[in-house]
């Protein structure tokens, strides 16, 4: 007789990481270079195709969430995981936090934690957001401020913050998750 494993919900059943908030688990929803906007389906835990991006934009980095966190937007905390490769959706990645991009999405705060894939030797030497090339910030700002334009939705990137602000935001989201779900 076959033995079956009970698969846990990626948001609720996966730990945020033993060394969180500095080193976190990231569940990738969207691989770098994709035009597909995938999102975790909150009731089932499956990956849902939310939409294909309306414009000819591609995600500039791997995009996902930190499990067992709860942000101001009532979703798990978003994370951008920089890597030399495109990472498959629903892959669990150990991510080293280096900073945060703070933005307003249709009037609501929507922080994006910025991290590097801890097990990617071509990028894991980066420890702080200040070590990234200046062009990266312009590219990220441009993508997030423009990719919803053809949907008549507005997004405003406020500012990029350092690792200490990112760690504070993650800790608050972890605490907020515990208050709301435990």
C-alpha positions in Angstrom: 0.0 0.0 0.0 1.3 3.5 -0.9 2.0 5.9 1.8 0.8 9.5 1.3 2.0 12.7 2.7 -0.3 15.5 3.8 0.8 18.6 1.8 0.6 21.7 3.9 -0.6 25.1 2.8 2.5 27.1 1.6 1.5 30.2 3.5 0.5 28.6 6.8 2.3 25.2 6.8 5.8 26.4 6.0 7.9 28.1 8.6 9.3 31.6 7.9 12.8 30.3 8.7 14.8 29.4 11.8 17.0 32.5 11.3 14.2 34.9 10.4 14.1 37.8 9.9 17.7 37.8 8.5 17.5 34.5 6.6 14.0 33.6 5.5 12.1 31.0 3.5 10.7 32.4 0.4 8.0 30.7 -1.6 8.4 31.7 -5.3 5.2 32.5 -7.1 6.7 34.2 -10.2 10.0 33.3 -11.9 12.3 36.1 -13.1 11.5 36.9 -16.8 7.8 35.9 -16.6 4.8 37.9 -17.8 2.4 35.6 -15.9 1.2 37.1 -12.6 0.8 34.0 -10.3 -0.6 34.3 -6.8 -1.1 31.8 -4.0 -4.8 30.9 -3.8 -5.4 31.6 -0.1 -8.2 29.0 0.5 -6.5 26.1 -1.3 -2.7 26.9 -1.3 -2.5 26.2 -5.0 -0.9 28.6 -7.4 -3.4 30.6 -9.4 -2.9 32.5 -12.6 -4.1 35.9 -11.6 -3.5 37.5 -15.0 -1.0 37.9 -17.8 0.6 41.3 -17.5 -1.2 43.7 -19.8 2.0 45.3 -21.1 5.2 44.0 -22.5 6.9 43.9 -19.1 8.7 40.9 -17.5 9.4 40.4 -13.8 12.9 41.6 -13.2 13.5 39.2 -10.4 12.0 36.1 -8.8 8.9 37.1 -6.8 7.1 35.4 -4.0 6.2 35.6 -0.3 7.5 34.9 3.1 5.4 32.2 4.8 3.7 32.9 8.1 3.9 36.6 7.7 0.9 39.0 7.4 1.5 42.4 5.8 -0.5 45.7 5.9 -2.2 44.6 2.6 -3.7 41.6 4.3 -1.5 39.2 2.4 1.8 37.4 3.2 4.8 39.7 2.9 6.1 40.0 -0.6 9.7 39.2 -1.4 11.9 39.7 -4.5 14.7 37.1 -4.6 17.7 38.0 -6.7 19.4 35.1 -8.3 21.5 34.3 -11.4 18.7 32.0 -12.5 14.9 32.0 -12.9 13.4 30.0 -10.1 10.4 27.8 -10.6 7.1 28.7 -9.0 6.3 27.0 -5.7 10.1 26.4 -5.0 11.1 27.1 -1.5 14.3 29.3 -1.4 16.5 30.3 1.5 16.8 34.0 1.0 19.2 36.5 2.7 17.4 39.8 3.3 19.3 42.9 2.1 16.7 45.7 2.0 13.1 46.7 1.1 11.3 48.6 -1.6 8.4 50.5 0.0 5.5 51.3 -2.3 1.8 52.3 -2.5 -0.4 50.0 -4.6 -3.8 51.6 -5.2 -3.6 53.6 -2.0 -2.4 50.7 0.3 1.1 50.1 1.6 2.7 47.1 -0.2 6.3 46.5 0.9 8.6 44.3 -1.2 11.4 42.7 0.7 14.6 42.5 -1.3 16.8 39.4 -0.8 19.4 37.3 -2.5 19.2 33.5 -2.9 21.5 32.2 -0.1 22.5 29.2 -2.1 23.5 31.0 -5.3 27.2 31.7 -5.2 27.1 34.2 -8.0 25.0 36.6 -5.8 25.1 35.4 -2.2 28.1 37.5 -1.4 25.8 40.6 -1.3 24.8 41.6 2.2 23.2 45.0 1.9 21.0 46.8 -0.6 23.7 49.5 -1.1 25.9 46.9 -2.8 23.5 46.6 -5.7 24.1 48.5 -9.0 22.3 51.9 -9.2 20.6 50.7 -12.4 18.8 47.9 -10.5 16.8 50.5 -8.5 15.7 52.3 -11.6 14.7 49.1 -13.3 12.7 47.9 -10.3 11.0 51.3 -9.9 10.2 51.4 -13.6 8.7 47.9 -13.6 6.5 48.3 -10.5 5.3 51.8 -11.4 4.4 50.9 -15.0 3.4 47.3 -15.2 -0.2 48.1 -14.2 -0.7 51.2 -16.3 -2.7 49.5 -19.0 -5.0 48.1 -16.3 -5.7 51.8 -15.2 -4.2 51.1 -11.8 -1.6 53.2 -10.1 1.5 52.1 -8.1 4.0 54.5 -6.5 7.4 53.3 -5.4 8.1 55.4 -2.3 11.7 54.6 -1.5 14.3 51.9 -1.1 15.4 51.2 2.5 18.3 49.3 4.0 18.4 45.9 5.7 17.6 47.2 9.2 14.2 48.6 7.9 13.6 45.3 6.1 14.3 43.2 9.2 11.9 45.4 11.2 9.1 45.1 8.6 9.6 41.3 8.5 9.5 41.0 12.3 6.3 43.1 12.4 4.7 40.9 9.7 5.7 37.7 11.6 4.2 39.1 14.8 1.1 40.2 12.9 0.7 36.7 11.5 0.9 35.2 15.1 -1.8 37.7 16.3 -4.1 36.9 13.4 -3.6 33.2 12.7 -2.2 31.4 15.8 
